[in-house]
């Protein structure tokens, strides 16, 4: 027996569209975190809009993302080269909320791990809240707010 629900075709299409957006957001974060972990500062900065704003828990006020991130990332890369280790970011628990203007509001957890020599050590867990917008055919961050439970 086949049962057809009223409006099921429209509802399924909406689910497919959302699933595609969700997959795009997952790919965006996987790509962005790989750039961060590889210290590819220029390409990493390109994942933000020109006027993006960044709020980090250790900064007293929001900063322009591209310049603030480039300076922070270069300093982090230099520290890692001196220590001989690497840092890896894992993003999970991604929540994606499409907005009427076509942007996405996302919230996810990011686990930051250091691998000095042998073994990995979890350094901290952050919550990232972003506003993603399409720019040049790709998703870019227009605003990022990072919080850490251990600094609250």
N, C-alpha and C positions, 0 to 999 in steps of 0.2 A: 504494500500500500504506500502511495506517495502522498505526502501532505505538503501543500504550498502555503506558506504564510504570507499574509497580505504585506506588501512592501518589502519582502525579503530580498529582491534583486537590488533595490536601492541600498539597503542596509549592508549587503555583502560588498557592494562597490565601495562604500565608505570605509569598510574594514580593510579592503585591499589598498585603498589610497593611504590610510593611516599606516598600514604595515609597510608600505613602500617608504613613507616618510620616516618611520622608526628605523628601518634598515639604513636609510641615508644618514641619519643621525649617528647610528652605531659606527658606520664606516668613517664618518667625519672624525669622531673621537679616537678611533683606532689609528687613523692616519696622523692626527694631531699629536697623540701621545708618542707615537714612533718618532716623529720629528723632534719632539722635546727630548726623548731619551737619547737620540743620536746627536743632540746639540746642534741641529741644523737651524740655527737662529733665524736666518733670513726667511726660509720657507715656513718656519713655525710662526713668525710674525705675520706672514701673509695669510694665515688662517683667521686673522682679525681684520675688521674693517679699518679704514684709515683713521676714523674718529672713535674707535672703540675705547671703552673705559674699563679699567680693571680695579677691583677691590680685593686686596690681599690682607690677611689678618695681621701681618707684621708691619704694614704701612699705615701711617696715621690718617691718610685720606686717599680717595680714589686717584689713579694716575692714568695718563694716556697709555693705552695698552702696548702699542708697538714700541715706543721708546722705553717704557718701563720694563717690559718683558725682555727686550734685547739686552739691556744692561744686566738684569737679574740672571738671565740664561748664560751669558758669557762668564759671569762670576762663578756660577754653579759648575760650568764645564771646566774652568780652571781648577776649582777645588777637587773635582773628580779626577782630573789628570794627575794631580799631586798625590791623591790617596791611592790611585791605582785601581779603584773600584768603578762600579757603574750604578746608575739609578734607573729604576723601571717604574712606570706608572700603569696601574691597572684600573680601568673604569668599569663600574658595574652599577646595578640598581638604577638604570637609566629610566627616567620618566620624561616623556615628550608630550607637550601640550601645544597643538597648533593654535595660532591666533588668527583673528579675522583679517589682519593685514598681511597674512602670508608668512609671518615670522614664526619661529618656534621658541617656546620657553622650555628649557630643559633643566633637569636637576638630576645629579648623579653623585655617586661616591667614587672617590679616587684613592686607591691604596698606593702609597709611595714606599717602594722597597729599595734598599741599598744592598749591593753585593760586593762587599770588600773581601777580596781573596776568595775564600770558599764559603758557600752558604749565603742565604739571603736573610736580611733583617728588615722587618716592617718598621718604617720610621714613623709614619702617621697616616691617618685617614682624614681626607678632606671631603667637604661637600662643595660641589661646583654648581652654581646656578647661572645659566647662560641665556642670553637672547641671541638666537641664530637668525641671520637674514641672508637672503640670496643676493650675491654680488658677483657679477662676471660669470654667471652660470654655476657658481659653487656656493656652498654654505660658508658663512663667515660669522665670527663672533662680534656682536655689536656691544655687548656688555657682559662681563664676567664678575661674579662675586664668589670668592672662596672663603669658606669658614673651616675652622678646625675645632673639634670638641675639646682638645687638650688646652686650647687657648681661650676658651669661653669663660 
